[in-house]
Amino acid sequence: SGINAEYGSSGINAEYGEFQTFQHYFKQINLSCVRMLGLEFKIPEMDFEGQKMAEILQYVILGVFGIAGFIWGYLCESFEQTFYVVSVGSLVASLVVLPPWPAFRKNPLPFHHSEAPVKPKVIQKKKKN
């Protein structure tokens, strides 16, 4: 609605023939591979256990900095100080949790290789005369 009214119903840069729909655009992006200046960079991805550990770490870091910020702000009698401490905590949590560190990639899922499709055998029935 808002996006379609702005860009038209056919998607981004329709007059140039690029990415006719948003779904087509997202299908073209390979999130595990980035190409810059002719070089290809592989971006590792977190596994499920790593995501769980990152979520717990995020809550712990934000909780510790939130409590410390509240105490520091109470002692200084300044909400501004509380805000600064909690902001630093958010920055620290982002730096610890957002990148896919090796600690978050210890339990990768094993993927099965695709098998060749089995063609069903066609059985022909004999006609009775």
Disulfide bonds with the S-S distance in Angstrom:
none
